[in-house]
């Protein structure tokens, strides 16, 4: 017999619930937020605004720092849409309070 809780959806993974904000007062550490962002920056760029890109997102010259949930992005990228994509990607990460995007587009 399957033990499923309807509040957690149809996941077949026992004990796995969808991400939530956590209990009152819970906050992800800055290091954990940074690790999550760096992992996401290592994923394929994918499809942006209908343009398929066959290459990976080039974040090789981007640095990420986090202090109190404020994420600072610095460095350069080859295309303007990558700069905006990175900011959107970071904004979707749990624990991020604000973003300072200092990324510049290479000439």
CNS distance restraints for C-alpha pairs under 8 A (distance, minus, plus):
assign (resid   4 and name CA) (resid   8 and name CA) 7.69 0.50 0.50
assign (resid   4 and name CA) (resid  10 and name CA) 7.32 0.50 0.50
assign (resid   5 and name CA) (resid   9 and name CA) 7.13 0.50 0.50
assign (resid   6 and name CA) (resid  10 and name CA) 7.27 0.50 0.50
assign (resid   8 and name CA) (resid  16 and name CA) 7.80 0.50 0.50
assign (resid   8 and name CA) (resid  17 and name CA) 5.27 0.50 0.50
assign (resid   8 and name CA) (resid  18 and name CA) 6.38 0.50 0.50
assign (resid   9 and name CA) (resid  17 and name CA) 7.88 0.50 0.50
assign (resid   9 and name CA) (resid  18 and name CA) 7.96 0.50 0.50
assign (resid  11 and name CA) (resid  16 and name CA) 7.26 0.50 0.50
assign (resid  11 and name CA) (resid  17 and name CA) 7.85 0.50 0.50
assign (resid  21 and name CA) (resid  26 and name CA) 7.87 0.50 0.50
assign (resid  22 and name CA) (resid  26 and name CA) 6.00 0.50 0.50
assign (resid  27 and name CA) (resid  95 and name CA) 6.72 0.50 0.50
assign (resid  28 and name CA) (resid  32 and name CA) 6.39 0.50 0.50
assign (resid  28 and name CA) (resid  33 and name CA) 6.58 0.50 0.50
assign (resid  28 and name CA) (resid  94 and name CA) 7.82 0.50 0.50
assign (resid  28 and name CA) (resid  95 and name CA) 5.66 0.50 0.50
assign (resid  29 and name CA) (resid  33 and name CA) 6.36 0.50 0.50
assign (resid  30 and name CA) (resid  34 and name CA) 6.14 0.50 0.50
assign (resid  30 and name CA) (resid  66 and name CA) 5.46 0.50 0.50
assign (resid  30 and name CA) (resid  67 and name CA) 6.07 0.50 0.50
assign (resid  30 and name CA) (resid  68 and name CA) 6.46 0.50 0.50
assign (resid  30 and name CA) (resid  69 and name CA) 6.20 0.50 0.50
assign (resid  31 and name CA) (resid  35 and name CA) 6.15 0.50 0.50
assign (resid  31 and name CA) (resid  66 and name CA) 7.28 0.50 0.50
assign (resid  32 and name CA) (resid  36 and name CA) 6.25 0.50 0.50
assign (resid  33 and name CA) (resid  37 and name CA) 6.28 0.50 0.50
assign (resid  33 and name CA) (resid  66 and name CA) 7.36 0.50 0.50
assign (resid  33 and name CA) (resid  69 and name CA) 7.71 0.50 0.50
assign (resid  33 and name CA) (resid  93 and name CA) 7.38 0.50 0.50
assign (resid  33 and name CA) (resid  94 and name CA) 7.12 0.50 0.50
assign (resid  33 and name CA) (resid  95 and name CA) 6.29 0.50 0.50
assign (resid  33 and name CA) (resid  96 and name CA) 7.11 0.50 0.50
assign (resid  34 and name CA) (resid  38 and name CA) 6.14 0.50 0.50
assign (resid  34 and name CA) (resid  64 and name CA) 6.77 0.50 0.50
assign (resid  34 and name CA) (resid  65 and name CA) 6.72 0.50 0.50
assign (resid  34 and name CA) (resid  66 and name CA) 6.25 0.50 0.50
assign (resid  35 and name CA) (resid  39 and name CA) 6.15 0.50 0.50
assign (resid  36 and name CA) (resid  40 and name CA) 6.28 0.50 0.50
assign (resid  36 and name CA) (resid  93 and name CA) 7.13 0.50 0.50
assign (resid  37 and name CA) (resid  41 and name CA) 6.16 0.50 0.50
assign (resid  37 and name CA) (resid  64 and name CA) 7.93 0.50 0.50
assign (resid  37 and name CA) (resid  89 and name CA) 7.83 0.50 0.50
assign (resid  37 and name CA) (resid  90 and name CA) 6.07 0.50 0.50
assign (resid  37 and name CA) (resid  93 and name CA) 6.80 0.50 0.50
assign (resid  38 and name CA) (resid  42 and name CA) 6.42 0.50 0.50
assign (resid  38 and name CA) (resid  64 and name CA) 7.59 0.50 0.50
assign (resid  39 and name CA) (resid  43 and name CA) 7.00 0.50 0.50
assign (resid  40 and name CA) (resid  89 and name CA) 7.41 0.50 0.50
assign (resid  41 and name CA) (resid  57 and name CA) 7.18 0.50 0.50
assign (resid  41 and name CA) (resid  59 and name CA) 6.61 0.50 0.50
assign (resid  41 and name CA) (resid  86 and name CA) 7.36 0.50 0.50
assign (resid  41 and name CA) (resid  89 and name CA) 7.96 0.50 0.50
assign (resid  42 and name CA) (resid  57 and name CA) 7.37 0.50 0.50
assign (resid  42 and name CA) (resid  59 and name CA) 7.76 0.50 0.50
assign (resid  43 and name CA) (resid  56 and name CA) 7.15 0.50 0.50
assign (resid  43 and name CA) (resid  57 and name CA) 7.21 0.50 0.50
assign (resid  44 and name CA) (resid  55 and name CA) 7.24 0.50 0.50
assign (resid  44 and name CA) (resid  56 and name CA) 4.66 0.50 0.50
assign (resid  44 and name CA) (resid  57 and name CA) 5.82 0.50 0.50
assign (resid  45 and name CA) (resid  53 and name CA) 6.89 0.50 0.50
assign (resid  45 and name CA) (resid  55 and name CA) 7.03 0.50 0.50
assign (resid  45 and name CA) (resid  56 and name CA) 5.17 0.50 0.50
assign (resid  45 and name CA) (resid  57 and name CA) 4.47 0.50 0.50
assign (resid  46 and name CA) (resid  52 and name CA) 6.47 0.50 0.50
assign (resid  46 and name CA) (resid  53 and name CA) 5.98 0.50 0.50
assign (resid  46 and name CA) (resid  54 and name CA) 7.42 0.50 0.50
assign (resid  46 and name CA) (resid  56 and name CA) 7.72 0.50 0.50
assign (resid  47 and name CA) (resid  51 and name CA) 5.75 0.50 0.50
assign (resid  47 and name CA) (resid  52 and name CA) 4.74 0.50 0.50
assign (resid  47 and name CA) (resid  53 and name CA) 6.22 0.50 0.50
assign (resid  48 and name CA) (resid  52 and name CA) 6.74 0.50 0.50
assign (resid  48 and name CA) (resid  53 and name CA) 7.86 0.50 0.50
assign (resid  48 and name CA) (resid  81 and name CA) 7.88 0.50 0.50
assign (resid  48 and name CA) (resid  85 and name CA) 7.88 0.50 0.50
assign (resid  57 and name CA) (resid  82 and name CA) 7.11 0.50 0.50
assign (resid  58 and name CA) (resid  77 and name CA) 6.48 0.50 0.50
assign (resid  58 and name CA) (resid  78 and name CA) 7.39 0.50 0.50
assign (resid  58 and name CA) (resid  82 and name CA) 7.82 0.50 0.50
assign (resid  59 and name CA) (resid  76 and name CA) 7.88 0.50 0.50
assign (resid  59 and name CA) (resid  77 and name CA) 6.53 0.50 0.50
assign (resid  61 and name CA) (resid  75 and name CA) 5.35 0.50 0.50
assign (resid  61 and name CA) (resid  76 and name CA) 5.63 0.50 0.50
assign (resid  61 and name CA) (resid  77 and name CA) 6.88 0.50 0.50
assign (resid  62 and name CA) (resid  73 and name CA) 6.70 0.50 0.50
assign (resid  62 and name CA) (resid  74 and name CA) 5.53 0.50 0.50
assign (resid  62 and name CA) (resid  75 and name CA) 4.40 0.50 0.50
assign (resid  62 and name CA) (resid  76 and name CA) 6.10 0.50 0.50
assign (resid  62 and name CA) (resid  77 and name CA) 7.47 0.50 0.50
assign (resid  62 and name CA) (resid 103 and name CA) 7.27 0.50 0.50
assign (resid  63 and name CA) (resid  73 and name CA) 5.81 0.50 0.50
assign (resid  63 and name CA) (resid  74 and name CA) 5.26 0.50 0.50
assign (resid  63 and name CA) (resid  75 and name CA) 6.18 0.50 0.50
assign (resid  64 and name CA) (resid  71 and name CA) 6.90 0.50 0.50
assign (resid  64 and name CA) (resid  72 and name CA) 5.89 0.50 0.50
assign (resid  64 and name CA) (resid  73 and name CA) 5.01 0.50 0.50
assign (resid  64 and name CA) (resid  74 and name CA) 6.79 0.50 0.50
assign (resid  65 and name CA) (resid  71 and name CA) 5.75 0.50 0.50
assign (resid  65 and name CA) (resid  72 and name CA) 5.26 0.50 0.50
assign (resid  65 and name CA) (resid  73 and name CA) 6.78 0.50 0.50
assign (resid  66 and name CA) (resid  70 and name CA) 5.49 0.50 0.50
assign (resid  66 and name CA) (resid  71 and name CA) 4.50 0.50 0.50
assign (resid  66 and name CA) (resid  72 and name CA) 6.30 0.50 0.50
assign (resid  67 and name CA) (resid  71 and name CA) 6.71 0.50 0.50
assign (resid  68 and name CA) (resid  97 and name CA) 7.97 0.50 0.50
assign (resid  69 and name CA) (resid  95 and name CA) 6.13 0.50 0.50
assign (resid  69 and name CA) (resid  96 and name CA) 4.96 0.50 0.50
assign (resid  69 and name CA) (resid  97 and name CA) 4.91 0.50 0.50
assign (resid  69 and name CA) (resid  98 and name CA) 6.71 0.50 0.50
assign (resid  70 and name CA) (resid  96 and name CA) 6.41 0.50 0.50
assign (resid  70 and name CA) (resid  97 and name CA) 5.59 0.50 0.50
assign (resid  70 and name CA) (resid  98 and name CA) 4.83 0.50 0.50
assign (resid  70 and name CA) (resid  99 and name CA) 5.74 0.50 0.50
assign (resid  70 and name CA) (resid 100 and name CA) 7.40 0.50 0.50
assign (resid  71 and name CA) (resid  96 and name CA) 6.83 0.50 0.50
assign (resid  71 and name CA) (resid  97 and name CA) 7.75 0.50 0.50
assign (resid  71 and name CA) (resid  98 and name CA) 6.23 0.50 0.50
assign (resid  71 and name CA) (resid  99 and name CA) 4.77 0.50 0.50
assign (resid  71 and name CA) (resid 100 and name CA) 6.13 0.50 0.50
assign (resid  72 and name CA) (resid  99 and name CA) 5.93 0.50 0.50
assign (resid  72 and name CA) (resid 100 and name CA) 4.74 0.50 0.50
assign (resid  72 and name CA) (resid 101 and name CA) 6.09 0.50 0.50
assign (resid  72 and name CA) (resid 102 and name CA) 7.22 0.50 0.50
assign (resid  73 and name CA) (resid  99 and name CA) 7.60 0.50 0.50
assign (resid  73 and name CA) (resid 100 and name CA) 6.23 0.50 0.50
assign (resid  73 and name CA) (resid 101 and name CA) 4.97 0.50 0.50
assign (resid  73 and name CA) (resid 102 and name CA) 5.54 0.50 0.50
assign (resid  73 and name CA) (resid 103 and name CA) 6.09 0.50 0.50
assign (resid  74 and name CA) (resid 101 and name CA) 6.74 0.50 0.50
assign (resid  74 and name CA) (resid 102 and name CA) 4.79 0.50 0.50
assign (resid  74 and name CA) (resid 103 and name CA) 4.77 0.50 0.50
assign (resid  74 and name CA) (resid 104 and name CA) 7.75 0.50 0.50
assign (resid  75 and name CA) (resid 102 and name CA) 6.99 0.50 0.50
assign (resid  75 and name CA) (resid 103 and name CA) 4.94 0.50 0.50
assign (resid  75 and name CA) (resid 104 and name CA) 6.32 0.50 0.50
assign (resid  76 and name CA) (resid 103 and name CA) 5.29 0.50 0.50
assign (resid  76 and name CA) (resid 104 and name CA) 4.72 0.50 0.50
assign (resid  76 and name CA) (resid 105 and name CA) 5.45 0.50 0.50
assign (resid  76 and name CA) (resid 106 and name CA) 5.87 0.50 0.50
assign (resid  77 and name CA) (resid  82 and name CA) 6.62 0.50 0.50
assign (resid  77 and name CA) (resid  83 and name CA) 6.58 0.50 0.50
assign (resid  77 and name CA) (resid 103 and name CA) 7.12 0.50 0.50
assign (resid  77 and name CA) (resid 104 and name CA) 6.46 0.50 0.50
assign (resid  77 and name CA) (resid 105 and name CA) 5.10 0.50 0.50
assign (resid  77 and name CA) (resid 106 and name CA) 5.86 0.50 0.50
assign (resid  78 and name CA) (resid  82 and name CA) 7.51 0.50 0.50
assign (resid  78 and name CA) (resid 105 and name CA) 5.66 0.50 0.50
assign (resid  78 and name CA) (resid 106 and name CA) 5.19 0.50 0.50
assign (resid  78 and name CA) (resid 107 and name CA) 7.82 0.50 0.50
assign (resid  79 and name CA) (resid  83 and name CA) 6.98 0.50 0.50
assign (resid  79 and name CA) (resid 105 and name CA) 5.89 0.50 0.50
assign (resid  79 and name CA) (resid 106 and name CA) 7.32 0.50 0.50
assign (resid  80 and name CA) (resid  84 and name CA) 6.73 0.50 0.50
assign (resid  80 and name CA) (resid 105 and name CA) 5.78 0.50 0.50
assign (resid  81 and name CA) (resid  85 and name CA) 5.94 0.50 0.50
assign (resid  82 and name CA) (resid  86 and name CA) 5.97 0.50 0.50
assign (resid  83 and name CA) (resid  87 and name CA) 6.49 0.50 0.50
assign (resid  83 and name CA) (resid 103 and name CA) 6.33 0.50 0.50
assign (resid  83 and name CA) (resid 104 and name CA) 7.38 0.50 0.50
assign (resid  83 and name CA) (resid 105 and name CA) 7.34 0.50 0.50
assign (resid  84 and name CA) (resid  88 and name CA) 6.25 0.50 0.50
assign (resid  85 and name CA) (resid  89 and name CA) 6.05 0.50 0.50
assign (resid  86 and name CA) (resid  90 and name CA) 6.13 0.50 0.50
assign (resid  87 and name CA) (resid  91 and name CA) 6.09 0.50 0.50
assign (resid  87 and name CA) (resid  99 and name CA) 7.43 0.50 0.50
assign (resid  87 and name CA) (resid 101 and name CA) 6.89 0.50 0.50
assign (resid  88 and name CA) (resid  92 and name CA) 6.43 0.50 0.50
assign (resid  89 and name CA) (resid  93 and name CA) 6.90 0.50 0.50
assign (resid  90 and name CA) (resid  96 and name CA) 7.39 0.50 0.50
assign (resid  90 and name CA) (resid  99 and name CA) 7.78 0.50 0.50
assign (resid  91 and name CA) (resid  96 and name CA) 6.46 0.50 0.50
assign (resid  91 and name CA) (resid  98 and name CA) 7.69 0.50 0.50
assign (resid  91 and name CA) (resid  99 and name CA) 7.30 0.50 0.50
assign (resid  92 and name CA) (resid  96 and name CA) 7.86 0.50 0.50
